[in-house]
């Protein structure tokens, strides 16, 4: 029951285009002890000043994590 609750929350947050393919990748990653393909939760605010880039530390951390995961996949192939 708890795994289905967590899955439901994650699938709503991630909103994959192909739920079946994404679900296979999600549960396979969990079974292999890997990080599942989950969209990070990010609260974004509307940029109101011309000098404000809209980049926050949280956004930079998420981007860094995503880029390093993609780079690691490429370098292992």
Backbone torsions as a table, in degrees:
resi	resn	phi	psi	omega
1	UNK	NA	-41.9	-178.6
2	UNK	-67.9	-37.5	179.9
3	UNK	-65.5	-35.0	178.0
4	UNK	-71.7	-35.2	177.0
5	UNK	-65.1	-47.0	178.4
6	UNK	-62.8	-41.4	178.5
7	UNK	-60.7	-44.9	-179.4
8	UNK	-60.9	-43.4	179.6
9	UNK	-63.3	-44.2	-176.9
10	UNK	-68.5	-40.8	-178.7
11	UNK	-67.5	-34.1	176.7
12	UNK	-68.3	-41.4	-179.4
13	UNK	-68.9	-41.2	-175.3
14	UNK	-79.5	-37.4	-179.6
15	UNK	50.1	63.0	-179.8
16	UNK	-68.0	152.7	179.5
17	UNK	-72.3	-37.2	176.6
18	UNK	-118.2	99.8	-174.1
19	UNK	-63.7	-37.5	-178.1
20	UNK	-65.2	-49.0	179.5
21	UNK	-63.2	-43.6	179.8
22	UNK	-63.7	-39.8	180.0
23	UNK	-63.0	-41.2	177.3
24	UNK	-61.0	-45.8	179.5
25	UNK	-64.3	-38.6	-179.4
26	UNK	-63.4	-53.6	-176.9
27	UNK	-71.8	-31.2	175.8
28	UNK	-65.4	-41.9	178.1
29	UNK	-63.2	-42.9	177.7
30	UNK	-61.5	-43.1	-178.7
31	UNK	-65.4	-32.5	-178.9
32	UNK	-91.1	3.4	179.8
33	UNK	73.5	20.7	179.7
34	UNK	-98.7	169.3	177.0
35	UNK	-77.2	123.8	-179.5
36	UNK	-71.8	158.7	-179.6
37	UNK	-75.3	83.3	-174.6
38	UNK	-114.4	135.0	176.1
39	UNK	-75.0	130.8	178.8
40	UNK	-69.3	143.9	176.0
41	UNK	-78.7	128.9	-177.9
42	UNK	-139.9	124.5	175.0
43	UNK	-91.9	117.8	179.8
44	UNK	-110.4	145.0	176.9
45	UNK	-112.1	156.0	179.5
46	UNK	-76.9	131.1	179.3
47	UNK	-73.9	124.5	-176.9
48	UNK	-110.7	-20.6	-179.0
49	UNK	-105.2	147.8	-179.2
50	UNK	-66.0	-29.6	-178.5
51	UNK	-86.8	-12.0	-179.6
52	UNK	-80.8	121.9	-178.5
53	UNK	-81.9	-15.5	-176.8
54	UNK	84.9	-0.3	178.6
55	UNK	-85.8	127.2	176.1
56	UNK	-116.0	168.4	177.7
57	UNK	-61.2	-38.9	179.4
58	UNK	-62.6	-44.5	179.0
59	UNK	-63.3	-42.7	179.0
60	UNK	-63.4	-38.6	178.0
61	UNK	-63.6	-43.5	-179.9
62	UNK	-65.5	-44.7	178.6
63	UNK	-61.7	-42.0	178.8
64	UNK	-61.5	-44.3	-179.9
65	UNK	-63.2	-43.5	-179.0
66	UNK	-66.4	-41.7	-179.8
67	UNK	-67.1	-41.8	-179.0
68	UNK	-69.2	-33.3	176.0
69	UNK	-65.7	-45.7	179.2
70	UNK	-63.4	-40.2	180.0
71	UNK	-65.4	-41.3	179.2
72	UNK	-63.9	-36.4	177.5
73	UNK	-65.2	-40.1	-179.0
74	UNK	-69.5	-40.6	-176.5
75	UNK	-74.2	-21.7	178.5
76	UNK	-84.2	-18.1	-175.8
77	UNK	-78.2	NA	NA
